[in-house]
Amino acid sequence: MKTISIRLEDHDYSLLNDILKSMGQTKQTFYETYTKTVLRLRKIPFIIEADEDPFYSEENMAELKCRIADMNAKRNISEHELVEVD
């Protein structure tokens, strides 16, 4: 049998402990169950993904389509200076 040690922020540790306690679980049973699930499924049992890029949000895509339509129709076109951003 092996022992593992992990570091958690104090707040996260307390919150996890409270949630598991409300489920009648301990951190030990949680980690054992998680490990057994990974071994059985041979994958991480949840999806890890990055936040969606806000540029491609439905709202922004709709705005871009409107602006493209305006440009094609030669409406609402104005020039502005480019601003350098660090």
N, C-alpha and C positions, 0 to 999 in steps of 0.2 A: 504494500500500500504506500502511496506517495502523498505528500502534503504540498498544497500550493498556497501561495500568498498573493493577494492582489491589493492594490491601493485604490480607494474610492474617496471622493470628496466627502467630508463629514455629513453634509446635507443629504447627499445621495445615499450614503450608508444608512442614515436614520430613516429616510423615506422608504428605502427598500425593506428595511427591517419591519417597519410599520405595516407595509402592504403585505408582506409575506406572513406576518403575525395574524393579520385579519383573515388570511386564507388558511390558517392553521399549519403553516409551513415554517421551516427554519431556513437560514441561508445554506446550511449544509444540504438539506434535502433539495433545495432549489438548484444548487450547482450540480448535485448528483443527477437529478432528473434532466437537467439541461445536457449534461455530458452524455447520458445514456441515449437521449434523443438524437444528438449529433452522431453518435456511433451507429444507432439503428438506421437513421435516414441517410447517413454519409453526406450530410450537408448541414449548413447552419439553418436552424428551423424558423427563420424569419428573413424577410427581405431587407437588405441594406441598399439604400439608394441615396443619391445626392438630391438636394432640393432642385425642383425644376427651375430652369433658367427663366427669370421673369421676362426676358425679351420675347420668349415664345408663348407667353400667356395669351389666352383668347382675347382679352381686352386690348393688349398691345397689337396683336395681329390684325384685329378689326380696325384699329386706328391707322396702322400702316396701309391697309387696303384703301381706306378713305383718302389718305394723303396721296397715294399713288394715283387713284382715280382723279383727284384734283389736279395733280401734275399733268396727267395725260390730257385732261380737259383744259389745261392752262388756266386754272382757277386757284385763288388763294396762294399764289406764289410770291415769295418775298426773299430777298437776299439778306444774309446776315454775316457778321464776321465770325471766323473760326476762333475758338478760344482754346488755348493749350491748357490741359489739365494734367497735373502730376499724378 
